[in-house]
Amino acid sequence: MASLRRWLALFAVLAAAASTGSVSGRFVVEKNGVRVIRPEHIRGRHDAAIANFGVPHYGGTLLGVVMYPDKNTTACDAFDGTPFKFRSRRPVILLVDRGDCYFALKAWNAQQAGAAAVLVADNTDEPLLTMDNPEESQASDYVDKISIPSAFINREFGETLKKALAKGTDQVVVKLDWRESMPHPDERVEYEFWTNSNDECGPRCDEQMSFVKNFRGHAQLLEKGGFTQFTPHYITWYCPEAFLLSKQCKAQCINRGRYCAPDPEQDFDAGYDGKDVVIENLRQLCVHRVANETGRPWVWWDFVTDYHVRCSMKDKKYSRDCAQDVLKSLGLPLDKITKCMGDPDADVENDVLRMEQELQIGHDSRGDVTILPTLVINNVQYRGKLERSAVLKAICAGFKESTEPPVCLNGDIETNECLRSNGGCWQDSKSNITACKDTFRGRLCVCPMVNNVQYQGDGYTSCEAVGPGRCAMDNGGCWSETRDGQTFSACSDSVLTGCRCPAGFHGDGYQCEGILP
């Protein structure tokens, strides 16, 4: 087994080196902002690296009071009780030191003690790094339960915060800001999910399939509405030339060593081979490609979910025949998918898999894809828990403000700021019309259009109906009065704006007095 692990390690390193041109890949650290509000002498903005666990508040902010524990400063041990529970209206952002235990354990202990967020201060001078999940399976018991955001800050900033706290003369208040952590250029979000059809790789595989199953409804709703463009991807490697004729390459690769995946059981003499995984990965890529051509790209979510249930490795049904049964049940054309897949035994390039290998290489703001699962939204790698509501929040943060689909304005994932004091916007209580427009990132004060009648104004203190039909909306905001069964109005549909007292009356149009006998 040791020699197998060494071979797999060499296999992965050489594959990465060939793909990127060097052994060191391109890794991008996704960041959020930390702005010190007070004390005034250290006010300013700093970068922090978003952790790969917990739930970052993509598109939002968190204002809180910084606390640094008197003991257990690394937060590697559980705290007694909830010493960091909110003691005022502001939540507690716990500052802890790097070292002695997993980053995720620090966040878990802080969360259990009542903290709303965690800042981990580096203990050496170096560039920011991404705090990743522990690899050990036993850590998954608490990692999946972390629901607060965590961020990594440099040593200098950490020391500045500690010195300010040590003085004890003023609270240290900071604002964590994720509003620009997710690009939000337009009304459509593009996202991609790097995954694997192998269902026997432990917690990582379980996490992927749980996400696909639970997010399927949201994904299909967003795709059918034209709000998102989703693309699945699958990592493959190539077999180094020196190993092409080896038992390992023949078992793990197709198309003469060009596209490979590790053996699911890490045992070449038992169970399924790596090439079985590559072939199924290829089939799932072709399912999306063919479904996309027929205008039903969202069917990929159905196929992957059903295949996992009906064709699992555990049940010894991970096969072409089982896959074809699932394809038939979903009404997908077998001939087109088979043609898309090509011949895995041929000594030729496969266009679909060749493209996947090229896409693994980082570009623009996205780093290389080297681990599974990886979620990329608007060309930025998602950081945090791979969980339905957390991912939906991140996708919603990727829409240009005010273009979000209704699912993003659900009370479970955002706070409707228009419900409190009308968001500080103009409103006509009599007609129940408001300029407050709820958005995922907050609210906008924009004069509305009601019953095809447009209101104009600054949205904060005034909005006035203008254009054709305006007099039907609270009389256009103008004066009106009924005398002896006859109604007089200062609003005229022949005039698109303004109010003018009718003949026989005088005033500014908002108040008119009769001069008739």
C-alpha positions in Angstrom: 0.0 0.0 0.0 2.9 2.4 0.7 4.3 1.9 -2.8 0.8 2.6 -4.2 0.5 5.8 -2.3 3.9 6.9 -3.5 2.8 6.1 -7.1 -0.4 8.0 -6.7 1.4 11.0 -5.3 3.9 11.0 -8.1 1.0 10.6 -10.6 -0.7 13.7 -9.2 2.4 15.8 -9.0 3.6 15.0 -12.5 0.1 15.6 -13.9 -0.1 19.0 -12.2 3.3 19.9 -13.4 2.4 19.1 -17.0 -0.8 21.0 -16.8 0.6 24.2 -15.4 4.2 24.1 -16.7 5.6 23.8 -13.2 5.2 21.7 -10.1 3.8 24.7 -8.1 0.2 25.4 -9.1 -1.6 28.7 -9.1 -3.6 29.2 -5.9 -5.8 32.3 -5.3 -6.7 33.4 -1.8 -10.2 34.8 -1.7 -10.5 37.8 0.6 -13.0 39.9 2.5 -12.5 43.3 4.1 -12.0 44.1 7.8 -12.6 47.8 8.6 -11.7 49.1 12.1 -14.4 51.5 13.2 -12.9 52.4 16.6 -10.8 53.3 18.4 -10.1 56.1 16.0 -6.3 56.0 16.1 -6.3 52.5 14.4 -9.2 53.1 12.0 -8.6 51.7 8.5 -9.3 48.8 6.2 -7.4 45.5 6.1 -7.6 42.4 4.0 -8.5 39.0 5.4 -8.6 35.5 3.8 -11.9 33.7 3.8 -11.8 30.3 5.4 -12.9 27.1 3.6 -15.3 26.2 6.3 -18.2 27.9 8.1 -20.6 30.4 6.3 -19.2 33.6 5.0 -21.8 36.4 4.7 -21.3 36.9 0.9 -22.9 40.2 -0.1 -23.2 41.4 3.4 -21.4 42.8 6.5 -21.1 42.1 10.2 -20.4 44.8 12.7 -19.1 43.5 16.0 -16.9 44.0 19.1 -13.5 42.3 19.1 -12.6 40.2 22.1 -9.3 38.4 22.8 -9.5 35.6 25.4 -7.5 36.0 28.6 -6.4 32.3 28.3 -6.7 29.6 25.7 -5.7 32.3 23.2 -5.4 29.7 20.4 -9.0 28.5 21.1 -7.8 24.9 20.8 -9.7 23.9 24.0 -13.3 24.4 24.6 -14.3 27.5 26.5 -16.3 27.3 29.7 -19.9 28.4 29.1 -20.6 31.2 26.6 -18.3 34.0 27.6 -18.6 35.6 24.1 -22.4 35.6 23.9 -23.8 39.0 22.9 -23.6 41.3 25.9 -24.9 44.3 23.9 -26.6 44.9 20.6 -23.3 44.1 18.9 -22.1 40.6 18.3 -18.6 39.4 19.4 -15.9 38.8 16.9 -13.3 36.6 18.6 -9.6 37.2 17.9 -7.5 34.1 18.4 -3.9 33.0 17.7 -2.7 30.6 15.0 -1.1 27.4 16.1 -1.5 24.1 18.1 -4.7 22.8 16.4 -6.8 22.8 13.3 -8.2 26.2 12.1 -11.7 24.7 12.0 -11.4 23.5 15.6 -10.7 27.1 16.7 -13.9 28.3 14.9 -16.0 25.5 16.4 -14.8 26.3 20.0 -15.5 30.0 19.4 -19.0 29.3 18.0 -19.8 27.1 21.0 -18.7 29.9 23.3 -21.1 32.4 21.6 -18.9 34.2 19.1 -20.5 35.5 15.9 -17.3 35.3 13.9 -13.6 34.5 14.2 -10.4 36.3 13.2 -7.3 34.1 13.3 -4.1 36.1 13.6 -1.0 34.7 12.0 2.1 34.2 14.2 4.7 34.9 11.5 5.1 37.5 8.7 3.9 36.0 5.5 1.2 36.5 2.8 -2.4 35.6 3.7 -3.4 32.0 3.3 -6.7 30.1 3.1 -7.6 28.2 6.2 -8.7 24.7 4.9 -10.7 21.9 6.3 -8.9 19.1 8.2 -8.3 16.0 6.2 -9.0 13.6 9.1 -12.5 12.1 9.0 -13.1 12.5 12.7 -13.0 16.3 12.3 -16.1 16.1 10.1 -18.2 15.7 13.3 -17.7 19.4 14.1 -16.7 20.9 10.8 -20.1 20.4 9.3 -21.7 22.2 12.3 -19.7 25.4 11.9 -22.1 28.1 10.9 -20.2 31.3 11.7 -17.7 33.0 9.3 -13.9 32.9 9.9 -11.1 34.8 8.4 -7.3 34.8 8.6 -5.4 38.1 9.2 -1.7 38.9 9.1 0.4 39.1 12.2 0.8 42.9 12.1 -2.9 43.6 12.1 -3.4 41.0 14.8 -0.9 42.7 17.0 -2.5 46.1 16.4 -5.9 44.7 17.6 -4.3 43.1 20.6 -2.5 46.3 21.7 -5.7 48.3 21.4 -7.6 45.7 23.5 -4.8 45.7 26.1 -5.3 49.4 26.8 -8.9 48.7 27.8 -9.9 52.3 27.4 -12.3 51.8 24.5 -14.1 48.9 22.7 -12.5 47.7 19.5 -15.3 47.7 16.9 -14.8 46.3 13.4 -16.9 45.6 10.4 -16.3 42.4 8.4 -17.3 43.1 4.8 -18.0 40.5 2.1 -19.9 42.8 -0.2 -17.1 42.8 -2.8 -15.9 39.3 -2.1 -18.3 38.0 -4.8 -18.3 39.8 -8.2 -21.8 41.0 -9.1 -21.6 42.5 -12.6 -25.0 41.8 -14.1 -28.3 40.0 -13.9 -27.0 36.5 -14.5 -24.7 34.4 -12.4 -22.3 31.8 -14.0 -21.2 29.1 -11.7 -19.4 25.7 -12.1 -19.1 22.7 -9.8 -16.0 20.5 -10.0 -17.1 17.0 -8.8 -16.6 13.3 -9.3 -18.8 10.3 -9.9 -16.8 8.2 -7.5 -19.0 7.6 -4.4 -16.5 5.6 -2.3 -14.0 8.2 -1.4 -15.3 8.9 2.1 -16.6 12.2 3.6 -15.6 14.3 0.5 -17.7 12.1 -1.8 -20.6 12.2 0.7 -20.4 16.0 0.9 -20.6 16.3 -2.9 -23.6 14.0 -3.3 -25.4 15.6 -0.3 -24.9 19.0 -1.9 -26.1 17.8 -5.4 -29.2 16.2 -3.9 -30.2 19.1 -1.6 -29.3 22.0 -4.0 -31.0 20.4 -7.1 -34.3 22.2 -6.6 -32.7 25.6 -6.3 -30.3 24.9 -9.2 -33.1 23.9 -11.6 -35.4 26.8 -10.6 -32.6 29.3 -11.2 -31.6 27.7 -14.5 -35.1 27.4 -15.9 -35.7 31.0 -15.1 -32.6 32.1 -17.0 -31.0 33.6 -13.9 -28.0 31.3 -13.9 -25.7 29.4 -16.2 -24.4 26.2 -14.5 -21.6 24.0 -15.8 -20.3 20.8 -14.2 -16.7 19.8 -14.4 -14.6 16.7 -13.6 -10.9 16.5 -12.8 -8.7 14.1 -14.7 -5.0 13.6 -14.9 -2.7 12.0 -17.5 -0.4 9.1 -17.0 3.4 10.0 -17.3 5.1 8.5 -20.3 7.3 6.2 -18.2 4.2 4.5 -16.7 2.1 4.0 -19.8 2.5 0.3 -19.9 2.2 -0.2 -16.2 -0.6 -2.0 -14.5 -1.5 1.2 -12.7 -2.0 3.3 -15.8 -3.9 0.6 -17.6 -6.3 0.3 -14.6 -6.8 4.0 -14.0 -6.7 5.5 -17.5 -8.5 5.6 -20.8 -7.4 6.7 -24.3 -3.9 5.3 -23.7 -3.1 7.1 -20.5 -4.4 10.5 -21.5 -7.3 10.7 -19.0 -7.0 9.1 -15.6 -8.6 8.9 -12.1 -7.3 7.2 -8.9 -8.5 3.7 -8.1 -11.7 4.1 -5.8 -10.5 1.5 -3.4 -6.8 2.1 -3.9 -6.5 -1.6 -4.6 -5.8 -2.6 -8.2 -6.9 -6.2 -7.6 -10.4 -5.5 -6.2 -13.5 -3.6 -6.9 -13.7 -0.8 -9.5 -10.8 0.7 -11.4 -10.0 4.4 -11.9 -10.9 4.1 -15.6 -14.4 3.1 -14.6 -14.6 6.5 -12.8 -13.2 8.4 -15.8 -15.8 6.8 -18.1 -18.7 7.7 -15.8 -17.3 11.2 -15.4 -17.2 11.5 -19.2 -20.8 10.2 -19.4 -22.0 12.8 -17.0 -20.2 15.6 -18.9 -21.9 14.4 -22.0 -25.3 14.3 -20.3 -25.0 18.0 -19.5 -23.7 18.8 -23.0 -26.5 16.9 -24.8 -29.1 18.2 -22.4 -27.9 21.7 -23.0 -28.2 21.3 -26.7 -31.9 20.3 -26.3 -32.6 23.3 -24.0 -32.7 21.2 -20.8 -29.3 21.7 -19.1 -30.9 21.3 -15.6 -31.5 17.5 -16.3 -27.9 17.0 -15.3 -29.0 17.4 -11.6 -31.6 14.7 -12.1 -29.2 12.2 -13.8 -26.5 12.6 -11.2 -28.9 12.3 -8.3 -30.7 9.2 -9.8 -27.4 7.6 -10.8 -26.1 7.9 -7.3 -29.2 6.3 -5.8 -29.7 3.5 -8.4 -26.1 2.8 -9.5 -23.8 3.1 -6.5 -20.5 1.3 -6.1 -21.6 0.1 -2.7 -24.4 -1.9 -4.4 -22.1 -3.1 -7.2 -24.3 -1.3 -9.8 -21.8 1.3 -10.9 -22.0 0.4 -14.6 -22.8 1.4 -18.2 -26.0 -0.7 -18.1 -27.3 1.0 -15.0 -26.4 4.4 -16.4 -28.3 3.7 -19.6 -31.4 2.7 -17.6 -31.3 6.1 -15.9 -30.8 7.9 -19.2 -33.9 6.2 -20.6 -36.0 7.1 -17.6 -35.1 10.8 -18.1 -35.8 10.7 -21.8 -32.2 11.4 -22.8 -30.9 10.2 -26.2 -28.5 7.3 -25.8 -27.1 7.7 -29.3 -26.1 11.3 -28.9 -24.5 10.7 -25.5 -22.6 7.6 -26.8 -21.3 9.6 -29.7 -20.3 12.4 -27.4 -18.3 10.0 -25.2 -16.3 8.5 -28.1 -14.1 5.4 -27.8 -12.3 5.1 -24.5 -10.0 2.4 -25.8 -8.8 4.4 -28.8 -5.3 6.0 -28.9 -6.8 9.4 -29.6 -7.6 12.6 -27.8 -11.1 13.0 -26.4 -12.4 16.5 -27.1 -14.6 16.7 -24.0 -11.9 15.5 -21.5 -9.1 17.4 -23.2 -11.2 20.6 -22.6 -11.7 19.6 -18.9 -7.9 19.3 -18.4 -7.4 22.8 -20.0 -10.1 24.3 -17.8 -8.5 22.9 -14.6 -5.7 25.5 -15.1 -6.5 28.8 -13.3 -7.2 32.0 -15.2 -8.1 35.6 -14.3 -9.3 35.6 -10.7 -9.6 31.9 -10.3 -6.8 29.6 -9.2 -6.0 26.0 -10.4 -8.6 23.4 -9.5 -6.7 20.7 -7.6 -9.2 19.4 -5.0 -12.7 18.1 -5.0 -15.3 19.4 -4.5 -14.7 22.9 -5.8 -17.4 25.5 -6.5 -16.6 28.5 -8.6 -19.1 31.5 -8.8 -18.6 34.3 -11.3 -15.0 33.1 -11.7 -14.2 33.2 -8.0 -13.7 30.1 -5.9 -16.4 29.8 -3.3 -15.1 29.5 0.3 -17.2 28.0 3.1 -19.5 25.1 3.8 -20.8 23.2 0.8 -24.4 23.4 2.0 -27.6 24.4 0.2 -28.5 27.7 2.0 -24.8 28.8 2.3 -24.2 28.3 -1.5 -27.5 29.9 -2.4 -26.5 33.0 -0.4 -23.2 33.2 -2.3 -24.9 32.8 -5.7 -27.5 35.5 -4.7 -24.5 37.8 -3.9 -23.4 37.4 -7.5 -26.4 39.2 -9.0 -26.3 42.9 -9.8 -28.3 44.6 -7.0 -32.1 44.7 -7.7 -31.8 42.0 -10.4 -32.0 39.0 -8.0 -34.6 36.3 -8.5 -37.4 35.9 -5.9 -35.6 32.9 -4.3 -32.9 35.3 -3.2 -35.3 37.5 -1.3 -36.6 34.7 0.9 -36.6 35.5 4.6 -34.5 32.4 5.3 -31.5 33.9 3.6 -31.8 37.7 3.8 -33.4 40.4 6.0 -36.1 42.5 4.4 -34.9 46.0 5.4 -38.1 47.6 4.0 -40.0 46.1 6.9 -38.3 48.5 9.4 -39.3 52.1 9.0 -39.9 51.5 5.3 -36.1 51.4 4.9 -36.0 55.2 5.3 -37.7 55.6 1.8 -40.7 57.5 0.6 -44.1 56.0 1.0 -47.7 56.8 0.5 -49.5 55.1 3.3 -52.9 55.9 2.0 -52.3 54.1 -1.3 -49.9 51.6 0.2 -47.2 52.6 -2.3 -43.5 52.6 -1.4 -40.2 53.5 -2.9 -38.4 50.8 -0.9 -37.2 47.9 -2.9 -35.8 44.9 -1.1 -32.5 43.5 -2.4 -30.2 40.7 -1.3 -27.5 43.2 -0.4 -29.9 45.6 1.5 -32.5 47.9 0.0 -32.8 50.6 -2.7 -35.0 53.7 -2.5 -36.4 53.9 -6.1 -39.7 55.5 -7.1 -41.9 52.6 -8.3 -44.1 51.9 -11.3 -47.6 51.0 -10.2 -50.3 49.8 -12.6 -48.2 51.0 -15.5 -47.9 54.4 -14.0 -44.3 55.6 -13.3 -43.5 57.6 -10.2 -40.5 60.0 -10.3 -38.5 61.7 -7.5 -35.5 61.0 -5.3 -37.1 57.9 -3.7 -36.2 59.1 -0.2 -38.5 62.2 0.4 -40.6 62.4 -2.7 -42.2 60.4 -5.5 -44.8 61.7 -7.9 -46.9 59.9 -10.5 -46.1 61.1 -14.0 -47.2 60.2 -17.5 -50.4 58.8 -18.9 -52.8 57.3 -16.3 -51.2 59.2 -13.4 -54.5 60.7 -12.3 -55.8 57.2 -11.5 -53.1 56.9 -8.8 -54.4 58.9 -5.8 -55.3 61.7 -8.2 -51.7 62.1 -9.2 -51.1 63.6 -5.7 -53.1 66.6 -6.7 -56.1 68.3 -5.0 -59.6 67.1 -5.6 -63.0 67.8 -4.1 -66.6 66.8 -4.7 -69.3 69.5 -4.5 -73.0 68.8 -5.1 -72.2 65.5 -6.7 -69.6 66.9 -9.1 -65.9 66.2 -8.6 -63.3 68.8 -9.4 -59.6 67.8 -9.8 -56.3 69.6 -10.2 -54.9 66.5 -12.1 -55.3 66.4 -15.9 -54.5 63.3 -18.0 -53.7 65.6 -20.9 -50.8 67.1 -18.9 -48.1 64.5 -18.0 -46.8 66.2 -14.8 -47.8 68.8 -12.3 -51.1 69.9 -10.7 -53.2 72.9 -11.8 -56.4 74.1 -10.2 -59.4 73.7 -12.5 -61.4 76.6 -13.9 -63.2 78.4 -11.2 -60.5 77.6 -8.5 -57.2 79.0 -7.5 -54.2 77.7 -5.7 -51.0 75.7 -6.3 -52.8 72.5 -7.5 -52.1 70.7 -4.3 -54.5 73.0 -2.5 -57.3 74.7 -4.4 -60.0 77.1 -3.2 -63.2 77.8 -5.1 -63.9 81.2 -6.5 -67.2 80.0 -7.9 -70.4 81.3 -6.2 
